[in-house]
Amino acid sequence: MRRKRQAAPEKETEPASEEALPLAAKPSEAEAAARRKLHRRYLLIVAFLIAMIFVLPKLYGTGQSSAAGGAQPKQTASAAPARSSGRSTGTTAATTSQRSTPEPTEPAVPDFYIGNKNSRIFHRPDCKSLPAEKNQVRFETRDEAEAEGFTPCARCNP
């Protein structure tokens, strides 16, 4: 059989005198300085995270996608200006024209093409996939390179 546990008789305790209560320990100057340093570090981390979430996407123009899942189109300088809030932002037509992207132009036809003897692929002279000098063969026209059995590079698309 188990013994029943007897409850201890409740004692009426009187509040101890103020002298008997332990005093709240004040942190030393070194502990307080360490706590302030840690607090500043936390604030710096929070500020960094806020910048990453809110400021950088606006700065680099990535923006957030719409609820439909598609990306929002960026406004160009030719688009209608946004409504003014009554305050001048200081932007002028000169600064908006700097932000617009230039129209894509057709690449100029090169004077010659460079073919790779081993892969039988020909490239534009400014292509990043040019072969080593010992494997290069020069063609004056695109038709000449194709007549020799060379295929155009997929990277530079000559």
C-alpha positions as CSV (number, residue, x, y, z in Angstrom):
1,M,0.0,0.0,0.0
2,R,1.0,3.4,-0.7
3,R,1.3,5.9,2.0
4,K,-0.5,9.1,1.5
5,R,1.6,12.1,1.6
6,Q,0.9,14.4,4.3
7,A,0.6,18.1,3.5
8,A,2.9,20.3,5.4
9,P,1.1,22.6,7.7
10,E,0.8,26.1,6.3
11,K,2.9,28.6,8.1
12,E,1.9,32.1,8.2
13,T,5.0,34.0,7.1
14,E,5.5,37.5,8.0
15,P,7.2,39.7,5.5
16,A,10.9,39.9,6.3
17,S,12.4,43.1,7.1
18,E,13.9,45.2,4.3
19,E,17.4,44.4,5.6
20,A,16.9,40.7,5.0
21,L,15.7,41.0,1.4
22,P,18.5,40.8,-1.1
23,L,19.2,44.0,-3.0
24,A,18.7,44.0,-6.7
25,A,22.2,43.5,-8.1
26,K,23.2,46.4,-10.3
27,P,25.2,45.5,-13.3
28,S,28.8,46.6,-13.3
29,E,29.9,49.1,-15.9
30,A,31.5,46.4,-18.0
31,E,28.3,44.4,-18.1
32,A,26.3,47.5,-19.0
33,A,28.7,48.4,-21.8
34,A,28.6,44.8,-23.1
35,R,24.8,45.0,-23.0
36,R,24.7,48.3,-24.9
37,K,27.1,46.9,-27.5
38,L,25.0,43.8,-28.0
39,H,21.9,46.1,-28.3
40,R,23.6,48.2,-31.0
41,R,24.5,45.0,-32.9
42,Y,20.9,43.8,-32.9
43,L,19.8,47.2,-34.1
44,L,22.4,47.1,-36.9
45,I,21.2,43.6,-38.0
46,V,17.5,44.8,-38.0
47,A,18.5,47.8,-40.1
48,F,20.4,45.6,-42.5
49,L,17.4,43.3,-42.9
50,I,15.0,46.2,-43.5
51,A,17.4,47.5,-46.2
52,M,17.5,44.0,-47.9
53,I,13.8,43.6,-47.9
54,F,12.5,47.1,-48.8
55,V,15.2,49.4,-50.1
56,L,17.4,47.3,-52.3
57,P,14.6,45.9,-54.6
58,K,13.5,49.5,-55.2
59,L,17.1,50.7,-55.8
60,Y,17.8,48.0,-58.4
61,G,14.3,48.1,-59.8
62,T,13.4,44.4,-59.3
63,G,10.1,45.2,-57.4
64,Q,7.7,42.6,-56.2
65,S,5.6,40.5,-58.5
66,S,1.9,41.1,-58.6
67,A,-0.7,38.8,-57.0
68,A,-1.4,37.2,-60.4
69,G,2.2,35.9,-60.5
70,G,3.5,38.1,-63.3
71,A,6.2,40.7,-62.9
72,Q,5.1,44.3,-62.9
73,P,6.4,46.3,-65.9
74,K,8.8,49.1,-65.3
75,Q,7.8,52.6,-66.3
76,T,9.9,54.2,-69.0
77,A,10.7,57.9,-69.3
78,S,8.1,58.2,-72.1
79,A,5.3,56.9,-69.8
80,A,3.0,59.4,-68.1
81,P,4.5,60.8,-64.9
82,A,3.1,59.8,-61.5
83,R,0.8,62.1,-59.6
84,S,2.6,64.7,-57.7
85,S,2.2,64.9,-53.9
86,G,2.7,68.6,-53.9
87,R,6.4,68.4,-53.1
88,S,9.1,68.7,-55.6
89,T,11.4,65.7,-55.8
90,G,14.1,67.5,-57.7
91,T,14.0,65.2,-60.7
92,T,14.3,66.9,-64.1
93,A,13.9,65.7,-67.7
94,A,17.7,65.3,-67.9
95,T,17.8,62.8,-65.1
96,T,14.8,60.8,-66.4
97,S,16.5,60.5,-69.8
98,Q,19.5,59.0,-68.2
99,R,17.4,56.2,-66.7
100,S,15.8,55.2,-70.0
101,T,17.5,52.3,-71.8
102,P,18.7,52.9,-75.3
103,E,17.0,51.2,-78.2
104,P,18.6,47.9,-79.2
105,T,20.6,48.2,-82.4
106,E,21.4,45.6,-85.0
107,P,25.0,44.4,-84.6
108,A,27.3,45.6,-87.3
109,V,28.4,43.0,-89.9
110,P,32.0,42.2,-89.2
111,D,34.7,42.4,-91.9
112,F,35.7,38.8,-91.3
113,Y,34.8,35.6,-89.4
114,I,37.0,33.2,-87.4
115,G,36.4,29.5,-87.6
116,N,37.5,26.7,-85.3
117,K,39.3,24.0,-87.2
118,N,38.4,21.3,-84.6
119,S,34.7,22.0,-83.9
120,R,34.0,23.4,-87.4
121,I,32.1,26.4,-85.9
122,F,32.7,30.0,-87.1
123,H,32.4,33.1,-84.8
124,R,32.3,36.8,-84.9
125,P,35.7,38.4,-84.1
126,D,34.3,39.7,-80.7
127,C,32.8,36.4,-79.6
128,K,33.9,35.1,-76.2
129,S,34.0,31.5,-77.5
130,L,36.9,32.1,-79.9
131,P,39.3,29.2,-80.3
132,A,43.0,29.2,-79.6
133,E,45.2,30.9,-82.2
134,K,46.5,27.6,-83.5
135,N,42.9,26.3,-84.2
136,Q,41.7,29.5,-86.0
137,V,40.9,29.8,-89.7
138,R,39.9,33.1,-91.2
139,F,36.9,33.7,-93.5
140,E,36.1,36.9,-95.3
141,T,32.3,36.3,-95.6
142,R,29.7,34.2,-93.9
143,D,28.9,32.4,-97.1
144,E,32.5,31.4,-97.5
145,A,32.5,29.8,-94.0
146,E,29.2,27.9,-94.7
147,A,30.6,26.7,-98.0
148,E,33.5,25.2,-96.2
149,G,31.1,23.3,-93.9
150,F,31.4,25.5,-90.8
151,T,28.2,26.1,-88.7
152,P,27.5,29.5,-87.0
153,C,28.2,29.9,-83.3
154,A,25.1,29.8,-81.1
155,R,26.6,32.4,-78.7
156,C,27.5,35.2,-81.0
157,N,25.1,34.2,-83.9
158,P,27.3,35.5,-86.8
